[in-house]
Amino acid sequence: MTKAFPNVAWRLKSTAIQLLKMGSFLITRFIANWKRYFLGDTVDIHPSPSFEVRPTLAGPVLSLGGGGPDVDDAIQWMINQVREGTNSGTKVNVVVIRTNGNHDYNRLIYAMKGVNTVETLLVSNRQEANKAEIFEKVRNADVIFFAGGDQCQYIRNWKDTKLETAVKSVYLKGGGIGGTSAGAMIQSEYVYDACASSEKGIETRDALEDPYRDITFTYNFFNWSNLKGTIVDTHFDRRERMGRIMTFIARQIKDGVSSSVLGIAVSESTSVLVDKNGLVKVMGRGAAYFVLGNHIPEVCEPRKPLTFSNYKIWKVRSGDTFNLKNRPTSGYYLRSVNRGRIDSNPY
């Protein structure tokens, strides 16, 4: 019997080694009250960051998705930009952040070229967003992706937390920051936060009829350098949100936030990609609209329909570009709002 024990020990050791050498694996784990999902080709042993050599990143870049089915090529573009090209041998670590949901993005992103690991973090309150372990996970990522959801919940749970600080550090070191729907809307300098509206939300008709009723904004969240002076809206064509973003722009000017505001409006199944120099490329099935308001609205007051003349609108179709740093001086068309009505088809 005594001779059997070494054999058992050897088998246990052998099994452990095989597990350590397994390729792709999925771990679902609860830590305190937050949930995480991990997918990668290395064992989740949490090496000390001081001993881990990370690649030099080539960003920062942004990917703003319009909601609906994701544009997979847009996420791959962001990854490629960060690792300095499609032929680069560098592999990056991606962290997906959301307040609820599941790990749907893990396998999608892990199958992309140049990805080392993907981890989804469900961070649903401020206590979790201030945890040191979440801070470290996000700070050590190369690419961050915000899933769609509720931008009010994102702002209430993440703004002014360690999570926000960690995300900013990824951008500053040349990483990629992406998101879709609400995950894209929170990235502009001025954010329609939807915190005062009903579950249905504010749409074009209501916004044009009263620019102040149940419409609130959040400032000083991420403040990316290439999105200064912007406000992002999504699900644009399908939900006919041109009047809504026109109202959001008018409010910033009327309220003294800025004298000039650029709306970035992204259709469903479409992404706006912003490289480190501020050059935009539109990718996907639809178009993006860049809507500029640069004068004081004629009428923008509570309980009164909006009147605002001569918005400049650039419609940028898939495959075309727009320069955020040096905005074009031509190629736009003009639309006006008079007593809550847009003068002609704005699309």
DOVEX-335825 format. One record per residue (C-alpha): residue number from 1; residue in three letters; x, y, z. Coordinates in pm, 1 decimal. Example, Ala and Ser with C-alpha at 12.3 -4.5 7.8 and 13.67 -1.06 7.14 Angstrom:
<rs>
R   resi   resn       east      north         up
R      1    ALA     1230.0     -450.0      780.0
R      2    SER     1367.0     -106.0      714.0
</rs>
This chain:
<rs>
R   resi   resn       east      north         up
R      1    MET        0.0        0.0        0.0
R      2    THR      281.9      241.8       79.4
R      3    LYS      407.4      217.2     -278.6
R      4    ALA       72.4      346.0     -412.7
R      5    PHE      100.8      687.0     -250.7
R      6    PRO      383.9      818.0     -471.4
R      7    ASN      190.1      702.8     -777.6
R      8    VAL     -122.1      889.4     -661.6
R      9    ALA       82.8     1199.6     -590.9
R     10    TRP      244.9     1182.1     -935.0
R     11    ARG      -95.4     1153.0    -1102.8
R     12    LEU     -231.3     1449.1     -909.0
R     13    LYS       73.2     1654.8    -1004.2
R     14    SER       40.3     1548.4    -1368.1
R     15    THR     -326.5     1645.2    -1375.3
R     16    ALA     -247.4     1985.1    -1225.1
R     17    ILE       19.2     2049.7    -1489.2
R     18    GLN     -221.2     1956.6    -1767.4
R     19    LEU     -477.9     2199.2    -1631.8
R     20    LEU     -218.5     2475.0    -1619.2
R     21    LYS     -124.3     2410.2    -1979.5
R     22    MET     -477.8     2416.4    -2112.4
R     23    GLY     -532.1     2667.0    -2389.4
R     24    SER     -850.5     2869.1    -2390.5
R     25    PHE    -1068.0     2846.1    -2086.0
R     26    LEU    -1360.0     3024.4    -1925.8
R     27    ILE    -1369.3     3110.2    -1559.0
R     28    THR    -1681.6     3239.0    -1388.6
R     29    ARG    -1609.7     3366.9    -1041.6
R     30    PHE    -1774.6     3573.8     -769.1
R     31    ILE    -1546.3     3807.1     -576.6
R     32    ALA    -1725.9     3993.3     -298.1
R     33    ASN    -2046.0     4111.7     -467.6
R     34    TRP    -1920.0     4157.2     -821.2
R     35    LYS    -1902.3     3909.0    -1101.8
R     36    ARG    -1629.3     3855.1    -1355.8
R     37    TYR    -1582.7     3630.5    -1657.5
R     38    PHE    -1236.3     3554.0    -1791.9
R     39    LEU    -1133.4     3406.0    -2125.3
R     40    GLY     -772.7     3368.1    -2230.2
R     41    ASP     -477.7     3150.9    -2307.6
R     42    THR     -288.4     3199.3    -1982.6
R     43    VAL     -369.2     3082.1    -1631.6
R     44    ASP     -541.1     3345.2    -1420.3
R     45    ILE     -271.3     3365.2    -1154.9
R     46    HIS     -262.7     3746.4    -1124.9
R     47    PRO      112.1     3808.6    -1153.2
R     48    SER      237.0     4120.6     -982.8
R     49    PRO      221.1     4414.2    -1229.6
R     50    SER      580.8     4503.7    -1142.3
R     51    PHE      697.0     4175.4    -1295.9
R     52    GLU      472.0     4187.9    -1601.3
R     53    VAL      611.7     4346.7    -1917.1
R     54    ARG      333.4     4503.9    -2119.7
R     55    PRO      366.2     4621.1    -2480.3
R     56    THR      397.4     4983.1    -2586.5
R     57    LEU       57.0     5088.9    -2715.5
R     58    ALA        5.8     5291.6    -3033.1
R     59    GLY     -316.4     5479.4    -2951.9
R     60    PRO     -515.4     5630.3    -2800.9
R     61    VAL     -809.7     5542.5    -3024.8
R     62    LEU    -1186.8     5534.9    -2983.0
R     63    SER    -1467.9     5323.4    -3124.3
R     64    LEU    -1822.3     5459.3    -3085.3
R     65    GLY    -2095.0     5212.8    -3178.0
R     66    GLY    -2448.3     5319.1    -3265.2
R     67    GLY    -2622.5     5025.0    -3098.0
R     68    GLY    -2799.4     4725.3    -3244.9
R     69    PRO    -2579.7     4449.4    -3390.2
R     70    ASP    -2213.2     4527.2    -3323.2
R     71    VAL    -1970.4     4607.0    -3601.4
R     72    ASP    -1710.7     4339.0    -3531.3
R     73    ASP    -1465.3     4493.9    -3775.9
R     74    ALA    -1474.9     4817.9    -3575.5
R     75    ILE    -1366.2     4640.4    -3257.3
R     76    GLN    -1092.0     4462.7    -3454.6
R     77    TRP     -982.3     4800.1    -3597.0
R     78    MET     -943.4     4938.1    -3244.5
R     79    ILE     -738.3     4637.3    -3136.8
R     80    ASN     -517.6     4662.1    -3446.4
R     81    GLN     -459.1     5033.5    -3395.5
R     82    VAL     -349.5     4980.7    -3037.4
R     83    ARG     -107.4     4699.8    -3124.9
R     84    GLU       33.0     4894.7    -3422.1
R     85    GLY     -107.0     4714.2    -3720.9
R     86    THR     -265.7     4394.1    -3843.2
R     87    ASN       71.2     4223.5    -3883.5
R     88    SER      202.4     4312.4    -3539.4
R     89    GLY      301.7     4025.0    -3312.4
R     90    THR      175.3     4215.2    -3008.0
R     91    LYS     -126.0     4072.3    -2827.6
R     92    VAL     -349.1     4284.1    -2606.9
R     93    ASN     -567.9     4230.2    -2302.7
R     94    VAL     -927.2     4348.3    -2333.1
R     95    VAL    -1166.8     4432.6    -2049.5
R     96    VAL    -1541.8     4464.5    -2112.8
R     97    ILE    -1729.3     4670.4    -1852.9
R     98    ARG    -2104.1     4675.1    -1786.5
R     99    THR    -2343.8     4706.6    -1491.2
R    100    ASN    -2538.4     4389.1    -1570.4
R    101    GLY    -2569.1     4120.9    -1835.2
R    102    ASN    -2341.3     3833.8    -1926.5
R    103    HIS    -2016.6     3744.6    -2100.7
R    104    ASP    -2140.0     3749.4    -2463.2
R    105    TYR    -1848.0     3967.3    -2573.4
R    106    ASN    -1578.7     3734.7    -2440.4
R    107    ARG    -1582.4     3471.7    -2715.4
R    108    LEU    -1650.8     3729.3    -2988.4
R    109    ILE    -1348.7     3942.0    -2894.5
R    110    TYR    -1121.5     3651.8    -2799.5
R    111    ALA    -1158.6     3514.6    -3154.1
R    112    MET    -1019.7     3838.8    -3297.7
R    113    LYS     -662.4     3872.2    -3415.2
R    114    GLY     -410.9     4000.3    -3162.3
R    115    VAL     -609.6     3929.0    -2845.9
R    116    ASN     -439.9     3765.3    -2549.6
R    117    THR     -719.8     3772.7    -2290.5
R    118    VAL    -1073.1     3907.3    -2250.5
R    119    GLU    -1237.8     3974.0    -1917.4
R    120    THR    -1592.1     4098.5    -1857.7
R    121    LEU    -1650.4     4290.0    -1534.4
R    122    LEU    -2002.3     4350.6    -1403.3
R    123    VAL    -1963.7     4661.4    -1189.3
R    124    SER    -2307.9     4758.1    -1062.5
R    125    ASN    -2247.5     5005.9     -780.6
R    126    ARG    -1998.5     5261.6     -653.5
R    127    GLN    -1860.3     5033.9     -386.3
R    128    GLU    -1755.4     4784.7     -653.2
R    129    ALA    -1623.7     5063.7     -878.1
R    130    ASN    -1390.2     5168.8     -596.7
R    131    LYS    -1248.2     4822.7     -526.3
R    132    ALA     -871.8     4802.2     -558.7
R    133    GLU     -890.4     4475.5     -749.9
R    134    ILE    -1118.3     4621.5    -1017.0
R    135    PHE     -892.1     4927.1    -1040.7
R    136    GLU     -592.2     4702.8    -1107.6
R    137    LYS     -772.5     4488.0    -1365.2
R    138    VAL     -887.9     4790.5    -1563.1
R    139    ARG     -561.2     4982.5    -1529.9
R    140    ASN     -364.2     4687.9    -1665.9
R    141    ALA     -588.6     4644.6    -1970.3
R    142    ASP     -487.3     4760.9    -2317.7
R    143    VAL     -838.8     4796.2    -2458.7
R    144    ILE    -1162.5     4882.1    -2274.9
R    145    PHE    -1509.0     4819.0    -2419.6
R    146    PHE    -1830.2     4949.5    -2260.3
R    147    ALA    -2134.0     4737.7    -2341.3
R    148    GLY    -2470.2     4896.7    -2413.3
R    149    GLY    -2706.5     4961.8    -2126.0
R    150    ASP    -2823.0     5265.8    -1930.2
R    151    GLN    -2594.1     5568.3    -1936.4
R    152    CYS    -2755.5     5705.0    -1619.4
R    153    GLN    -2656.4     5390.3    -1430.4
R    154    TYR    -2307.0     5407.6    -1576.3
R    155    ILE    -2263.7     5765.7    -1460.5
R    156    ARG    -2416.4     5715.7    -1116.1
R    157    ASN    -2209.8     5404.5    -1049.2
R    158    TRP    -1877.8     5491.0    -1213.2
R    159    LYS    -1822.8     5868.2    -1220.6
R    160    ASP    -1563.7     5993.7     -970.9
R    161    THR    -1454.5     5642.3     -876.8
R    162    LYS    -1132.5     5443.8     -903.9
R    163    LEU    -1282.7     5271.3    -1208.3
R    164    GLU    -1304.9     5603.7    -1391.3
R    165    THR     -943.5     5681.4    -1301.2
R    166    ALA     -830.9     5342.6    -1429.8
R    167    VAL    -1012.1     5384.0    -1761.9
R    168    LYS     -851.1     5724.2    -1810.4
R    169    SER     -508.5     5570.9    -1749.0
R    170    VAL     -565.5     5321.5    -2032.7
R    171    TYR     -641.9     5606.8    -2271.5
R    172    LEU     -338.2     5807.1    -2157.1
R    173    LYS      -98.5     5516.2    -2212.0
R    174    GLY     -216.9     5479.1    -2572.4
R    175    GLY     -489.2     5218.9    -2533.3
R    176    GLY     -826.4     5181.2    -2699.4
R    177    ILE    -1163.3     5280.9    -2553.3
R    178    GLY    -1473.8     5150.1    -2724.0
R    179    GLY    -1841.3     5120.8    -2651.6
R    180    THR    -2183.4     5088.6    -2805.6
R    181    SER    -2514.7     5264.1    -2742.5
R    182    ALA    -2496.4     5399.2    -2384.3
R    183    GLY    -2135.2     5280.6    -2376.0
R    184    ALA    -2059.0     5522.0    -2660.1
R    185    MET    -2271.1     5810.5    -2531.2
R    186    ILE    -2078.7     5840.2    -2203.8
R    187    GLN    -1757.2     5915.8    -2390.8
R    188    SER    -1835.2     6261.2    -2529.5
R    189    GLU    -1746.0     6575.1    -2333.0
R    190    TYR    -2114.1     6656.6    -2282.2
R    191    VAL    -2330.2     6355.0    -2197.0
R    192    TYR    -2706.6     6328.6    -2221.4
R    193    ASP    -2746.2     6119.3    -1907.8
R    194    ALA    -3118.4     6025.6    -1928.7
R    195    CYS    -3136.1     6043.2    -1548.4
R    196    ALA    -3447.8     6263.7    -1543.9
R    197    SER    -3650.2     6088.9    -1811.9
R    198    SER    -3888.5     5797.7    -1793.3
R    199    GLU    -3799.8     5442.8    -1897.9
R    200    LYS    -3904.1     5531.9    -2250.8
R    201    GLY    -3659.8     5822.7    -2257.8
R    202    ILE    -3676.3     6155.1    -2435.5
R    203    GLU    -3713.6     6139.6    -2811.5
R    204    THR    -3719.5     6400.8    -3088.6
R    205    ARG    -4077.5     6527.2    -3058.9
R    206    ASP    -4061.4     6583.2    -2683.8
R    207    ALA    -3717.4     6741.9    -2698.0
R    208    LEU    -3813.3     6992.1    -2967.6
R    209    GLU    -4138.1     7084.8    -2789.8
R    210    ASP    -3960.0     7161.1    -2461.1
R    211    PRO    -3578.0     7160.3    -2454.0
R    212    TYR    -3571.2     7154.1    -2073.3
R    213    ARG    -3834.2     6903.8    -1964.8
R    214    ASP    -3667.0     6590.1    -1825.6
R    215    ILE    -3344.6     6658.6    -2015.6
R    216    THR    -3028.7     6659.7    -1805.7
R    217    PHE    -2658.8     6637.9    -1880.3
R    218    THR    -2341.7     6518.9    -1711.3
R    219    TYR    -2005.3     6689.2    -1748.4
R    220    ASN    -1644.1     6609.9    -1660.0
R    221    PHE    -1663.0     6234.4    -1699.2
R    222    PHE    -1396.7     6103.5    -1938.6
R    223    ASN    -1308.0     6416.4    -2140.9
R    224    TRP    -1112.8     6247.0    -2421.7
R    225    SER     -890.3     6494.2    -2603.5
R    226    ASN    -1031.0     6416.8    -2948.3
R    227    LEU    -1393.4     6450.2    -2831.8
R    228    LYS    -1371.2     6799.1    -2684.0
R    229    GLY    -1684.4     7003.5    -2749.9
R    230    THR    -1891.6     6702.4    -2857.7
R    231    ILE    -2208.6     6522.4    -2758.1
R    232    VAL    -2272.8     6167.6    -2883.2
R    233    ASP    -2610.3     6011.9    -2964.3
R    234    THR    -2683.6     5660.0    -3090.1
R    235    HIS    -2962.5     5446.7    -3245.7
R    236    PHE    -2985.7     5749.0    -3468.7
R    237    ASP    -3157.4     5663.3    -3796.7
R    238    ARG    -3389.3     5397.7    -3660.1
R    239    ARG    -3524.1     5619.7    -3382.6
R    240    GLU    -3512.2     5943.1    -3588.1
R    241    ARG    -3313.9     6134.0    -3328.2
R    242    MET    -3198.7     6435.6    -3531.5
R    243    GLY    -3429.8     6673.6    -3345.9
R    244    ARG    -3310.5     6528.0    -3018.0
R    245    ILE    -2943.8     6595.8    -3081.6
R    246    MET    -3029.7     6940.5    -3218.0
R    247    THR    -3193.4     7012.9    -2883.6
R    248    PHE    -2896.7     6877.7    -2688.5
R    249    ILE    -2665.5     7107.8    -2886.4
R    250    ALA    -2889.2     7411.0    -2832.7
R    251    ARG    -2897.4     7348.2    -2459.4
R    252    GLN    -2518.8     7352.5    -2424.2
R    253    ILE    -2499.1     7687.3    -2599.8
R    254    LYS    -2800.7     7842.7    -2423.4
R    255    ASP    -2678.7     7724.0    -2081.5
R    256    GLY    -2336.9     7877.8    -2138.7
R    257    VAL    -2147.3     7548.7    -2147.2
R    258    SER    -1994.4     7623.1    -2487.6
R    259    SER    -2040.6     7861.4    -2777.7
R    260    SER    -1999.9     7583.0    -3034.2
R    261    VAL    -2099.3     7216.7    -3004.5
R    262    LEU    -2056.2     6924.4    -3243.1
R    263    GLY    -2304.7     6640.2    -3224.1
R    264    ILE    -2178.9     6296.4    -3325.4
R    265    ALA    -2481.4     6088.7    -3420.8
R    266    VAL    -2428.2     5720.9    -3498.6
R    267    SER    -2678.0     5492.9    -3672.0
R    268    GLU    -2742.0     5136.0    -3558.6
R    269    SER    -2499.0     4868.8    -3686.5
R    270    THR    -2251.9     5151.6    -3746.7
R    271    SER    -1937.0     5270.1    -3569.9
R    272    VAL    -1743.9     5594.5    -3561.8
R    273    LEU    -1372.0     5521.6    -3529.2
R    274    VAL    -1141.0     5796.9    -3404.7
R    275    ASP     -766.0     5756.0    -3446.0
R    276    LYS     -504.0     5925.5    -3228.0
R    277    ASN     -490.7     6225.7    -3462.9
R    278    GLY     -865.6     6290.9    -3450.9
R    279    LEU     -937.3     6146.4    -3794.7
R    280    VAL    -1272.0     5966.9    -3807.4
R    281    LYS    -1363.4     5670.6    -4022.4
R    282    VAL    -1720.8     5544.1    -4038.2
R    283    MET    -1768.3     5168.3    -4056.4
R    284    GLY    -2077.3     4947.8    -4076.6
R    285    ARG    -2415.8     4943.1    -4245.4
R    286    GLY    -2533.0     5298.5    -4186.6
R    287    ALA    -2409.2     5654.8    -4173.4
R    288    ALA    -2292.1     5893.8    -3905.6
R    289    TYR    -2401.9     6256.4    -3881.9
R    290    PHE    -2186.3     6539.2    -3754.1
R    291    VAL    -2415.5     6823.9    -3648.2
R    292    LEU    -2269.2     7163.9    -3564.0
R    293    GLY    -2439.8     7442.2    -3373.9
R    294    ASN    -2226.8     7753.9    -3342.1
R    295    HIS    -2449.7     8043.5    -3242.3
R    296    ILE    -2699.1     8127.6    -2968.8
R    297    PRO    -3043.4     7971.6    -3034.1
R    298    GLU    -3322.2     8213.3    -3115.7
R    299    VAL    -3554.9     8041.7    -2865.9
R    300    CYS    -3440.8     7780.3    -2615.8
R    301    GLU    -3644.7     7810.4    -2297.7
R    302    PRO    -3845.7     7585.9    -2066.8
R    303    ARG    -4199.2     7506.1    -2190.2
R    304    LYS    -4136.9     7666.7    -2529.4
R    305    PRO    -4063.5     7491.6    -2860.5
R    306    LEU    -3707.6     7522.4    -2985.6
R    307    THR    -3611.8     7767.3    -3258.3
R    308    PHE    -3255.8     7741.2    -3386.0
R    309    SER    -3144.0     7832.1    -3737.1
R    310    ASN    -2877.9     7688.0    -3964.1
R    311    TYR    -2731.6     7379.4    -3809.6
R    312    LYS    -2449.7     7250.7    -4028.2
R    313    ILE    -2483.6     6877.5    -4093.8
R    314    TRP    -2227.1     6646.6    -4251.0
R    315    LYS    -2358.9     6304.6    -4342.4
R    316    VAL    -2066.2     6062.0    -4348.6
R    317    ARG    -2137.1     5724.6    -4504.9
R    318    SER    -1962.2     5398.8    -4428.9
R    319    GLY    -1604.3     5404.3    -4555.4
R    320    ASP    -1581.8     5783.5    -4557.0
R    321    THR    -1390.7     6008.7    -4317.7
R    322    PHE    -1430.0     6325.3    -4110.2
R    323    ASN    -1159.7     6524.6    -3934.2
R    324    LEU    -1242.5     6628.0    -3577.4
R    325    LYS     -926.5     6835.3    -3536.6
R    326    ASN     -962.4     7020.2    -3867.9
R    327    ARG    -1332.5     7020.0    -3946.4
R    328    PRO    -1419.0     7052.4    -4314.4
R    329    THR    -1541.3     7390.6    -4432.1
R    330    SER    -1764.9     7241.8    -4700.8
R    331    GLY    -1970.7     6933.7    -4772.4
R    332    TYR    -2241.7     7014.5    -4519.0
R    333    TYR    -2608.2     7103.2    -4559.7
R    334    LEU    -2813.4     7342.0    -4345.8
R    335    ARG    -3124.6     7263.4    -4145.4
R    336    SER    -3320.8     7485.8    -3910.8
R    337    VAL    -3573.9     7430.8    -3634.6
R    338    ASN    -3865.8     7675.3    -3615.5
R    339    ARG    -4108.4     7646.2    -3324.3
R    340    GLY    -4022.3     7284.4    -3266.3
R    341    ARG    -4032.0     7174.6    -3632.2
R    342    ILE    -3736.0     7093.1    -3855.5
R    343    ASP    -3773.3     7280.5    -4184.1
R    344    SER    -3706.9     6980.5    -4411.9
R    345    ASN    -3580.0     6621.5    -4405.9
R    346    PRO    -3258.9     6637.4    -4199.4
R    347    TYR    -3127.8     6295.8    -4304.7
</rs>
